[in-house]
Amino acid sequence: MGQNWNIINIDKKKGTGDLGKLGEFFNDERTNDWVGSLLRPLSALPPMPWLSPDDGGYCASPPANCAPLLRLPPELLYIIGKHLDCVEDRISLAATCHLLWAAIAPILAPWFEHATWAGCRIMCLGDYMRDLPCDALLSDMEHAELHGQSPDGEPQPATLFGYACHHYGRAIDNWEELLVTVCRLDLQGAPDTALRQVLFKSVYPLRSGQPLVLRNLSKKLYVRSGAVDVLNEQLFSQDTEVGIEKNRVGYCLGDALVCRICWSSDPSCSMWEVPEDLTRGPWAGDRFDVITQDEFGEKEDYDQWADASQEVCEVLRQCWR
């Protein structure tokens, strides 16, 4: 029968749900891409910029003749915003004026925070798992939750896969929801400018061609998207030489992530001739993010990181089918 898999975020208690067999989704050019895109770091909602009425440019401060539309205390505006459950309604209210934007932005911040998995512990779990990469993966409280007490007081045996299936929420693409919301609202002027600062700074598809870096924050290792692009060209050429012509998109950094975070006690994965450690991934449970290559180069500790691109690309090469 084989085992099914679930990609989970331990810190936020979210998961993709049952993805089926590893061989069924690993090369579907969609699932891993989506999971990798969740690793973009949070970009805080910026202040709404003041737009100059004469040339449409930016102003450092509000025009002298500009007065707030509302004179309610900020605390009351905040309470009003908290009673709105729909993110579309909150954005619409915030877009009314600068005063409301400042009041509603703190309410939107948690929503933005949940839109990213950057910095979280990520694993792709097989349902035949019976152990963890290490005991230190989970905190004492998380261990207690995993091995909770049954109604009669007896220890309740559980695996992290089973626990996640029953207690973790479903991961959703909040960035896509935000994009759809902004387009639907058809905002103009300063509110539209402020939201686009968030979207264009933080939302970049993994296959956009922009040089990106997948970082393993736990081990200070990284994978360059450029190395994955080179691998794709080699694989396409290899297929062509043997008469295989397929309209493939190829690998992305999401695939680089998943090929190192799979974890199970059984090697079955519905794939042929895969690396021996594919289902005992050495990065399972580590913390990750995806940033641009320029951002990475500006980090103070840049020279303390090791390039794992060659190692990871070799794993991807063996998984190609």
N, C-alpha and C positions, 0 to 999 in steps of 0.2 A: 504493500500500500504506500509506503513512504511517509515522511513526516511533513507537516505544514509549518509555516514560518510566520513570525510576527516581528516587525521592527518596532522597538519600544524606546521611549524616553523615560528613564527611571526617575529623573528629577521632577518632571512635570506630570508623571503618571499618565502618559499618553501613548497610544500605539496605532499602527496602521490597521490592526485587525488581521484576520486570517488571510494571508497572501497566497495560500496554496503551496505547491512544491517550489523549492528554490529554483530548479531548472525552468519552471514555468514563468516566473516573473523576472529572473535575473537579467535576461536579455530582451525584455519586452520594450526597452528604450523609453519607459515611462515611469515605472515605480521608483527605481533608484534615482532617476533624475529628480523626481518630486521630493524624495527624502533628502537628497543632497541640497536642494534649494531651501529647505527649512533651516539650514545651518548658517544663513546670512545673519550677521549680528544685528541687534536692535538699533535702529536709528530713531532717536527721540523725536517727538513731534515738535518742530521748531516754532518759535513765535511767528505769528502772522506778520509778514512784512508790510510796512507802510509804502504805498505806491504813490509816486509823485504824479499829481494830476496833469502836469504840463507835458512830460515826455514819457510817462509810463514806467520810469525807472524806479530804483529803490531809494527810500529815504532812511536816514539813520534814526529819525524820530518822527512822531506824528506831526502833520501840518498844524500850524498855529490855530487855524480856524476849525479844527476837528474836535468835536465834543462827543463823549460816550452816548450811545443811544439809550442805555439803561442806567438807572441810578440805584438799583438794588444793591445791597451789600454783596461782595464776592462770595461770602459764605452761603447766602441764600441762592445765588446763581448755581453754586456747586451742588447744593441739595436738589435743585430742579433738574440739573443734568443727571444726577444719580438715579432719578426716578425714570429715566429713559433707558429701556432695555436694549433697543436696537441701535447698533453702531451707526446706521444710516441717519437715524434721528439725531443722535448726538453730534455727528458731523454737521448736519444741517443747522442745528442750533448754534454750534460753535462758529459757523460761517457767517452768522448774522452781523457780527462786529468784532473788533479787536478785544473789547472787554469780555465778551462771552467766550471768545477763543481762549483767552488766558484762564478763564474759570473752568472751562470744560477740558482743556488739555490734560490736567492731572487725572481725569476720569478715563480718558482714552489711553493713558500710558500703560495700564495693566493689559489692555487688549493688544497693544503693540508688543508688549513683552511676551505674551503667549503666542505671538505670531512667529517666534523664532525658537529654534532648538540650539542655537549657538551656546557653547559652553556647558552643555548638558551631557550626561552619561547615556550613550546610545548603544544598543545591542540589536542584533537580528537573531531571534531565538527560535530554535527548532523544538517541536513539542515532544521530542524524545530526550530532551535535556534532563539530567539528574543531578547536575552540580553547577557550580559557578566558577568563573575564571580564578577568583580568589575570595576569601571570606571578607576581605576589606572592601570589596566592591559595594556592599550595602552597609548602611549605618546600623547601629544597634536597634534603633526604632524601626528601620525597614526590615531587619531580620525578625523582629517581634511581630510585625504585621504579616510577614510571609509565613511564619510558623505560629499562627494564632491558635487560640484554644477553641475546641469544639464545644457545643452546648453542654456536654457532660463533663467538661473539664479536661478531656484528654487532648494531647497535642494533635494538631491537625496537619498531617503531612501535605506539603504543597511544593510545587516548583514555581519558579518565577514566571515561566510561560503560562501556567494555569492561573496564577494569581493575576497576571496582567490581563488575561482574557476576561476575567470576572470583575476586576476592580479598576482597570485603566480606562480612561476615556478615549474616544476616537480622535486621532489626529486629523486636522483639517488645514487647508491652505488658506490662512487668514489674509495673506498678501493678495491672493487672487480675489478673495472677497472684497478687499479694500479697493483693488483696481476696478472691479465691477461697480462698486458703490460710487466711486468718484466719477466714473463715466456716466452712470445713471443720473447722478445729481446735476451734472453739467454745470459745475461751479465756475464762477468767473472771478477775475480780479485777484485780490490778495489771498483769499482762502484757497483758490485753485493753485496759486503759486506756492503756498506753504505746503500743501499736501504733495505737490509734485517734487518738492525738495526731499521729502521722505521717500517717495516712490523711486525716483531716479537715482538716489544715492544708495538705497538699500536693495532694490529689486532688480537684480540682474540675472537673467537666465543662465544656467550653467553652460548652455550651448551657444551663448551669444557671440563667442569669438574673443571676448574680453579676457586678457590673461588673469587667471584666478589661481588661488592656492587653497587646497584643503589642508587644514592644520590639525594635527593630533596634539591638543593642548596638554594632555597628560604625559606624553612621552617626548614632546618637543620635536616631532617629526612632521614633514610636510610633503605634499604631492602637488606638482605643477600641472595645470591644465595643458600647458604646451607639450609636456611629455606624453600626456594621454592622446593629444592630437596626432603626434608623430606615430604613436602605436596604432592608431586608427588607420593611418595611411598605409602602414606596413601590412595590417590585416586585410585591408581592401585589396591591396596589390597581390597578396598571397592567395586570396580567394579567386581573383581574376585569372591568375596563372593556372589554376586547376579547373577552370571553367565554371566557377560559381559566380553567378551574377545576381546579386540581391540589392535591393534598394535599402541599404542599411544606413542608419544615422551614426552608429558607432558608440563608443564608450564616452562617459563624462565623469566628472569628479564624484558624482553620486555612486557610480559603479565602483570607483576606487575605494569609497567608504565601505560599501556593503561587502565587498570581497574580503575585507579584513575584520569585520565585526560579527560574523556569523558564529553562533555558539550552540552546540548540541553534544550529547553523549554518544550519538550515533552518526556515522559519516554519510548516511543516505541523503542524497540531495537531487536525484533525478537528473544528473549531469554526468558526462563521460570524461574520464581521465582528468579530473580536477586536482589541484594541489592537495597534498595530504592534510594540510592544516586549514583548509577552507572552512570546515565546520568546527574548528577549534581556533577561531580567529584571534590572533595576538593583540588586536586592538579592541576586542569586545568589552564594552563597558567603559571605554575611555571617553574623554570629553573632546569635542570638535567644534570647529567653525570653518566658514569659507569666506575669505576676503580677497580683495584684488591684490595682484602682485605688487602694485605700487604701494598700497597700504602696508603690506608685509615688509617691504624694503625699508619703510620708514620706522619700523619698530626698533626700540633701543636694544632689545635682546636678539636682533636678527641673526647675529653671528653665532648664537648659541643653539640654533636649530640645525637639524640634519635632514638632508634631502633623501626621502624614501621613494622617490618617483620610480627609479629603476626597479626596485624590489616589487612595488605594487603593480607596475605595468607588466612584469613577468607573470604575476598571478592572473591578471586580466587576460594575458595572452593564452594561458592554459585553459581559461574558462570560455574562450571564444568558440562559437559553434556555427 
